[in-house]
Amino acid sequence: MSLPLVSVIIPVYNAQKCLSACLDSVLNQNYTNTEVILVNDGSKDNSLLLCQQYAARDARVMVIDQANGGPGAARNAALSIATGDYLHFIDSDDVVPQGAIQAMVTAMEGQDLVIAHFQICTPQSASRRGLIKQERQMDRAAFLEALIIWPGAYYYSAMWNKLYRRSVVEEHNIRFDSTIIWGEDCLFNMTYDRFVQRVRCIPVVVYHYYRKVSGLSWGSVFQLHKGIRIKNKIYQALKLIYVEAGLYKKHYWRVQRYILNVTLMD
């Protein structure tokens, strides 16, 4: 029986200083049935050349070069050519520890979504994060009960600690909103979560996220007018999950609470 193919999607923007470490961590995984889709998003440094060099050395690597449109547009471009059974989204300035993809693929059997632990790294420290501490198999009802407790946490809203089933994405035409300057990952997850029936949580660190206190994601959080519009979009998506599941009345106050929070922790 052939192993499932994993499409690893990596937006790249001015990442020449950190891209090699990221790609080496992906390409040297013990799980090798992967296609790695690099989307150069209008980089002004030598990122495109570096992407092309990796593609020349490893047939698993594909490169898309496009004008700058942000991470959502870059990921959408990758989704248009992805052929994997599963999808794994990572950022070009982070790394994937050895065994991460294998652990998620193993856990994914019979599931629509895998959620794993991760490390948040700074120059001074690294801390392990993960809201659900033990391995846990959840049906839809149990997952929605867990999700609503802290839906904006990295554990649920980030992409890089998860494995997705591509057939769910394609069946429901799920794509990233490229008009917003942050939160496109959380909005994607809220949309995807409308359709999952089976979720497995595993207590395995699958990602090293290098937190930065500058740049688009953090600086734009505090642009109030844009932040309100984005938070409202995500709130509406969260509300829709629970309305469709018939659970909105039960979780009314927790859904309302989300619009007040800008969650940068798990």
N, C-alpha and C positions, 0 to 999 in steps of 0.2 A: 504494500500500500504506500502510495507516495505521500510525502510530508506536505502539509499545507504551506502554500506560498504566502509570505508576509511582505506586504508593501510598506517599506519604511520611507516616510515622507519628511523631507527636511527643507524648509525655506532657508535661503541663504541671502544675507544682506550685509555687505562689508564685514565679512567674517573670516578674512584670511588668517588672522592671528590664532583663532581657536578652531577652525574647521578641521584641520588634520586630526586633532585629538578626538573630535566628535566622530569623524568618519572611521578612524582606526578602531574606535570602540565598537562601532556597528559592524564593520566588515570582518573583525576578528572574533566575533561571537562564535560560540560552539554550534549554534543553530545557523546553518548556512543557506537554507532555502529561502532567500530573500531577494527582493528587488529594491534597490535604493534609488529613490527619485529625488534629485537635487534640483531645486528651482531657484536659479539666480535671479533675484528680484531687483534688478537694476543696480547692482553693486558698483561702487566707484573705485574700489581697490582691485586687487588681483584675485578676488574670490572665483570669478568665472574660470580663469585659467586653472586654478587649483581644482575646481570641479571637473574640468575637462581632463586634467592629468589623472585623476582617480578613475574616470570613466575609461580612459585608455588602458589602464592597468587591470581593471576588474570589470568583467562583462556584466556583473550584476548592477552596475551603476549607470543610471541614465541622467541626462542633464537637460533641463529646460531653461532657456534664457529669455527673460521678458522684461519689459519696462517696469519700473517700481510701482507696485500697487498695494504693498502691505502683505502681512503674513496670510491673511484670509484669501486674497487673490492668488497668492503663490500656492497655497494648499489646494485651492480649487483647480488650478492648472495641473497639479500632480494627480488629483483624483480623476481627471479626464483621461489619463493614460494608465492608471493603476490597474493591475490584473490580479492582484493577490487575493487569497481567500480572506486574509485578515489585514487590518490597517494599523500601523503604529506611527504616531506623529511625534517627532522630536525636534528640538531647537538646535541650531548650529553651534551654539556656545556651551552646550552641555555634553555629558557623556553617559554612556550606557554601560553598567558594570557587566562583567562576564557572566553568562548564564541567564541574563534577564529575558531575552526573547524566548529561549527554550522554556523557561518557567511559565511565561504567559501563554505560549502555545499549548503546553501541556494542560494548563488550567482551563483553556478555552474550549476544550472538547464538550460539545453539547450546550455551550453557552452563547449568549449574544454579546456579552461584555465581561472583561476581566479588569478588576481594579486592584492595584498593588501598592506597596509602600514605596517611599522615595527618600532621598536625602536632600535637605536644603543646605547648601554649602556657601560659606563666606570665606574671605581670606583668613579669618581668625578661627573658624569652627565649622563643624558639620553635624547636623542633627537629623536623626531619623524621624520620619513622620508617617502617620497612617491611622485613620480614625478607627477602623475595625482591626483589632489586634490579632485575632485568630482567623485561620482559614474558615470561610463561611460561604455556603451555597444558599442563594436566595431566589425565591420565585418573585414574580412581579410585585405582589402585595408586600412582601417583606422588604424588597428593595425600596419601594416608595416610602415605607415607614422609616427606613434608615436615612434615605436621602433628605427628607424634609427637616431633619434635626439641624443640619448645617449645610444647606445646599450650595452656598457660595464658597465653601472651603476648597483649597487646592485639591484635596482628596477626590472631590466630585467634579470640580469645575475645570481643572487643568486636563490636558490631553496626554501628556507624556508618561503618565503612570497607568495607562490603559491600553487594552487591545480591543479593537472593534471588528465586527463582522462586516465585510464590504458589501455583502448582499443586502444587508439592512440599509446601508447608506444609499445604495443604488435603487432599491425597491421604492424608497420613499423620497428619492431625489434630494437628499440632505447635502447642503453645501454651506460654505462659510459666508457670512455677511461681510463683504469687503468694504462697506461704507462706514464701518465703525472703527475707531482708532485703538480700542482695546476691548477685551471681553468677547472677541469673536470665538474663542475656544470654548468659553462657558456657554455661549448661546448655541454653538454646535452640539455640545453635550446635552443641553436641555431638550433640544429637538430630537436627538438620538434616543434619549431616555423615554420619550413617548412610546417607543416601539419595542423596547427590550422586554423579554419574558423571563430570561434566566441570567443571573449575574453571579459570578464567583469572585470573592475577595480573597486575596492571598497575602500573607505576611512576609513577602519577599521584596527586598529593595531592588527596584528595576531601573532606577533613574537617579542621576546626580544632577540636581538643579542648582546652578550657580547664580545665586541671587545678586542682583545689581541694584543700586540705589539711584541710578540715573538712566536716561534713555526714554524711549517712547512709552513703554508699559507703565513705568512708575510716574514719570512726569505728567503724563496725560490724565492719570487718575484724578488729579487735582484741578483739572479744568472743569469747573462746576457745571456749566451749561451742557457741555458734551457728556459729562459723567451722568447727569440726570437722564438724558435721552437714552444712553446705553443701558443704564440700570433699569429703566422702564421697559426696554425691549426684553431684557433677560427676565425681569419680573413677569411680563406677560407670557413668556415661554414657560416659566415655572408654573404659573397659574394654570395654563392650558393642560399640563401634565395631570394635575389633580382634578381639574374639571372633567376631563375625559375619563379619568379613572373613578369618578363619582366620590372623590375624597376631599373635594375642596371645602365643603362645609366643616368636615372634621378637622382639617388643618388650616382653617381660615387665618388664624392669628400668626401661625408660622409662615405662611405664604406672604402675608402683609409685612411681616418683619423684614423680609428679604430686601424690600425696596429701600429700607433705612440703612442697610449695611453696605459698606465697601470692605469685602473680606479679603484679607491678604495673608491668611494663615489657615492651618487646618485644625 
